[in-house]
Amino acid sequence: MTAPGRVFLVGAGPGDPGLLTLKGLAALERAEVVVYDHLISRDLLDLAPGSAERIYVGKEVGAHSRSQEEINRLLVERALRGKSVVRLKGGDPFVFGRGGEEAAALAEAGVPFEVVPGVSSAVAVPAYAGIPLTHRGLSSSFAVVTGHEDSGKGEPSVDWEGLATAVDTLVVLMGVRTLPRIVTSLLAHGRSAETPVALIRWGTTEAQQTIIGTLGDIVGKAEAARLEPPVVAVIGQVVTLREHLRWFETSLAAEPLAAALAGHSVIG
Ligand SMILES: C[S@@+](CC[C@H](N)C(=O)[O-])C[C@H]1O[C@@H](n2cnc3c(N)ncnc32)[C@H](O)[C@@H]1O
């Protein structure tokens, strides 16, 4: 009987291929199978050997996609054939990525696996927009929250009431379509309409777009811009720091680190 291979649950980072970790790179360079999601950069897929089997399992809104159970089965099945499998997931695999469910399926099937954490969009996208999540005097706490509420019981799964005033900075993933509801909840539970808000789309990539407003006017601004996912929303006083700390949009032309990485053939 073939000995089982190993599955690496690898965080691909938020978009900029240079944010892949060294351990993620090592796993990709040795992969025999790569199972990847929507939003994964082509540059990263190209790091796997040409002979590796590449399987797209992205879940795009409105498109046919594999269920989570099918993805779990696929990982187990390829590993049981003795393959080294990289499960490449956006950002960090254990932050709103269902990586925990995949790890549980592998554990149950007795398949050896490793988790290679990634740079989550929750921190990297605000950073590329020039917004620190904590800052002395402005914010000493942050929370990362899903805007895609699905408790499975038709009830909100996020305690917006508690979060509205308990945390200085709120980072909302998957919240662009539910933004009006989120804003209404935060205002109803005591957050000021003057609270600054940033909406950052396609952060860390050349397509990065940032809209700045307040809880009072951000819904109108997002609608006017016809903002679509993927978006990270940052809510809190730290957003005001962007005025002085924005760096990415102004340094795209220079990019000395990107050039250095290309020299090491990390990005094409
Ligand atoms: C299913 S969650 C996965 C999060 C991922 N595991 C992480 O740690 O970043 C997908 C959401 O992440 C956010 N996201 C991921 N990449 C992004 C990017 N480059 N720019 C803006 N938002 C991004 C968006 O809110 C998107 O809807």
The ligand as a MOL file (V3000), in Angstrom:
LIG
                    3D

  0  0  0     0  0            999 V3000
M  V30 BEGIN CTAB
M  V30 COUNTS 27 29 0 0 0
M  V30 BEGIN ATOM
M  V30 1 C -13.1510 34.2720 2.3390 0
M  V30 2 S -12.3360 35.6700 3.0260 0 CHG=1
M  V30 3 C -10.7130 34.9870 3.1350 0
M  V30 4 C -9.7980 35.7890 4.0120 0
M  V30 5 C -8.3790 35.2780 3.9910 0
M  V30 6 N -8.2720 33.9640 4.5740 0
M  V30 7 C -7.4090 36.2190 4.6770 0
M  V30 8 O -6.8210 35.8630 5.7180 0
M  V30 9 O -7.1700 37.3150 4.1450 0 CHG=-1
M  V30 10 C -12.2600 36.6950 1.6010 0
M  V30 11 C -12.3090 38.1780 1.9780 0
M  V30 12 O -11.0150 38.6360 2.3410 0
M  V30 13 C -10.8780 39.9890 1.9690 0
M  V30 14 N -9.7660 40.1100 1.0040 0
M  V30 15 C -8.9190 39.1370 0.6400 0
M  V30 16 N -7.9660 39.6170 -0.1920 0
M  V30 17 C -8.2330 40.9300 -0.3550 0
M  V30 18 C -7.6180 41.9890 -1.0670 0
M  V30 19 N -6.5120 41.7850 -1.8010 0
M  V30 20 N -8.1550 43.2300 -1.0050 0
M  V30 21 C -9.2590 43.4600 -0.2600 0
M  V30 22 N -9.8890 42.5030 0.4340 0
M  V30 23 C -9.3810 41.2590 0.4100 0
M  V30 24 C -12.1920 40.4430 1.3640 0
M  V30 25 O -12.9840 40.9580 2.4150 0
M  V30 26 C -12.7340 39.1120 0.8700 0
M  V30 27 O -14.1310 39.1720 0.7030 0
M  V30 END ATOM
M  V30 BEGIN BOND
M  V30 1 1 1 2
M  V30 2 1 2 3
M  V30 3 1 2 10
M  V30 4 1 3 4
M  V30 5 1 4 5
M  V30 6 1 5 6
M  V30 7 1 5 7
M  V30 8 2 7 8
M  V30 9 1 7 9
M  V30 10 1 10 11
M  V30 11 1 11 12
M  V30 12 1 11 26
M  V30 13 1 12 13
M  V30 14 1 13 14
M  V30 15 1 13 24
M  V30 16 1 14 15
M  V30 17 1 14 23
M  V30 18 2 15 16
M  V30 19 1 16 17
M  V30 20 1 17 18
M  V30 21 2 17 23
M  V30 22 1 18 19
M  V30 23 2 18 20
M  V30 24 1 20 21
M  V30 25 2 21 22
M  V30 26 1 22 23
M  V30 27 1 24 25
M  V30 28 1 24 26
M  V30 29 1 26 27
M  V30 END BOND
M  V30 END CTAB
M  END
